[in-house]
Amino acid sequence: MKVSLAPEDIYTRLARASELADLRPEHRLDAKLDMSPEGVLARLRMASELHDLCRALGEAGARANRSKR
């Protein structure tokens, strides 16, 4: 699965994250993130790379298990 980096898709994900966020005053500093386009893009790329890595590790594990049989 590839994550869309289209502006409208990014906006949708950010809106959903905002709905889920706990922004009570005592928690607001926990939510301070770089929300510039570059900051958001960097985090999306990192999440996508981690997802790809997890998938590759899962496939490698499955291959290793099949070869043991």
Secondary structure as UniProt FT lines:
FT   HELIX           7..20
FT   HELIX           25..31
FT   HELIX           37..67
//
